[in-house]
Amino acid sequence: MDQVKDGRQRVFMLAAVNFHISFYIVAILLGMTCLVYTLIQQRIARLQNRFFLIMVSIVIINGISAIVCAVAGIYRFRFETAVILMKVSMFSYFLIHTMLSSILLFYVCCVAGIMEQFSVKKKLLYCIPFAVTELLVVTNPITHFVYSYTASGEFVRNWGDQLLYIASMLLLGMSIACLCRFWGAITNKRRLMLLYFFVVATSGIVIQLINPNIKSELLGESLALLGLMLAVENEDERIDADVDTYNRKALHLDLDHYIHAKRKFHVVIINILNSDIIERMTGSANSDIVARLVASYFCTLVPKYHIYRVNPSVFVLLSMEDDAKNMAERIKERFEQSWIYQDIDVTLNAAIMYADVPDELKTQEEVFLMIDSPLPKLSAKKVLHGDALNYLIRRADVERAIQQGMRERHFEVYYQPTYYMDSLKIHGAEALIRLKDPELGFVSPEEFIPIAEQIGMINEIGYYVLREVCAFWHSGIPEKNGMDSINVNLSVIQCMQPGFVRNIMSIVDSYQVPHDRLNFEITESVAASDYHVLNDVIEELKAQGFLFSMDDYGTGYSNMQSFFELDFDIIKIDKSILWAAQKEGTGKAILENSARMILQIGKKILVEGVETKDQIEMLRPLTVDYLQGYYFSKPLPKTEFIELLQAA
């Protein structure tokens, strides 16, 4: 009977051990998955990544120790070696597992972005619970405060074990407190996964405390780590895969993170002004070649996780050290040298800017304003800092003026008349938007129009001009005074908007303006880059009776395909061609040949920038149709323009 009873006990013990081991094996497999994936991704440079790997390693080692301890426990009555192995593995389990709560606290501090700010004293303070608990375990073979064994080899938990759990709960509470304190510095995704970690890991501990036969502690911890790996450690969506640096989205998140955590750091911006040089030299469309060359150099200056490619030709480096000035100068010196691509020396022109956060730039928006703002002229091969960045203040002021101007009607439409060449009588006018801000005074359209396009207000401004023009025509004054039409400038961004044609028709028809009294102007540079889209817009509006002009003909890079394929009614020759024609050289030949070519394709000609009677006489033999310039009138407010009409 005793043998049968012993046999049943052995079978029951073996079944229980197998049940426990299954939990440990799953925990090990999950831990190995996290470990292998993290190492393959090669994202181990951050302190946060290293703490994560330590936690994963703790779970794996604890799983192995638990299996060894469970198996050795079966044979402890038969082999003395099994007893030693059981005790060693149990000691190893406690020694290593006790570290987990402390490492988790450090990990949360890293995720919150405050670990690097800790003084040595504070770091030592945070290590006290770790040191106390480890000391309890290390001295346990002598003191038996944590656990001990009975004469028959049964495992017994002592008061020190309860102290370890209390210390773990204290550290867990400190982690949660850190999470709550710096809640705003952590993204929603990371918050949820850290909470998930706490809930799952705590659930595993509580279940095992309630029922020691369910070894769920390690399994809960490994599941929680898997969640952290997928949501916190996984950075696929933050990576620019083409150059293996961080992307614009990552910079948004990290800036928000650091600023909320009140960290001081430096932003260094490198804007490569001729990044298309590889394409022009080799015919290759792979613009990432330059980016990879430059990114590999930046890795020698800052950690890889502080390098961001925010635009195809713009990099941002974050430096936590007080070396931004030296770094910017080193970058400038490097760009003064050539870069080697396939045995070809490539010279890259770069503008370098740097600023301190939060001393000079206080918000994420201000940093991106610095990144995205057009550079001042002659910025290449220069380092901009301090007063040299005042253009950013101007940019912010102009943005404010535009937004305030639409609300408070600081915009006004001016009119510059156009005249018939043959009779010098008034033909029409070009509507020109002007902005007069109470603080800035008059702001040039050349300055505020590009900014309005960038901040998404060009549509509102464009439709405002169109409404003002339509209201003016509806008054009857232009037609009564012999005007044939009014020219309205279009932004290509307007033309790209869904429902653009429908909006134009709605505004014009609401004022009952005949369609052939409106002439829409598009600049040559715009037509050259987007003529496929514009062609559809032009054809649709011309079918409704509207007229179209190509503005600024002869400036920039001329796309002859767009010149011939887009159905313009009038070509406006830029003033630069007229003025060059008065000088010695080829200027006059260019003007004459341009006029002849335009005439041959059946378009009418308007020459801009007419300022003298001699210019008019020079243009008479060229069959020019219309003239515009300061010889006749500068752009005028509506009231003054009406006076000019009535006087004429």
Buried (B, 14 or more C-beta within 10 A) or exposed (E): EEEEEEEEEEEEEEEBBEEBBEBBBBBBEBBBBBBEBBEEBEBEEBEBBBBBBBBBBBBBBBBBBBBBBBBBBBBBEEEEEBBEBBBBBBBBBBBBBBBBBBBBBBBBBBBBBBBEEBEEEEEEEBBEBBEEBBEBBBEBEEEEBBBBBEEEEEEEEBEBBEBBBEBBEBBBEBBBEBBEEBEEBBBEEBBBBBEBBBEBBBBBBEBBEEEEEBBBBBBBBBBBBBBBBEBBBBBEEBBBEBBBBBBBBBBBBBBBBBBBBEBEBBBBBBBBBBBBBBBEEBEEEEBBBBBBBBBEBBEEBBEBBBBBBBBBBBBBBBBBEEBBEEBBEBBBEBBEEEBEBEEEEBEBBBBBBBBBBBEBBEEBEBBBBBBEBEBBEEBBBBBBBEEEBEBBEBBBBBBEBBBBBBEEEBBBBBBBBBBBBEEEEBBBBBBBBBBEBEEBEEBEBEBBBBBBBBEEBBBBBBBBBBBBBBBBBBEEBBBEBEBBBBBBBBBBBBBEEEEBBEBBBEBBEEBEBEBEBBBBBBBBBBBBBBBEEBBEBBEBBBEEEBBBBBBBBBBBEBBEEBBEBBEBBBBBBBBBBBBBBEEEEEBBEBBBEBBEEBBEEEBBBBBBBBBEEEBBEBBEEBBBBBBBBEBBBEBBEBEBBBEBBEEE
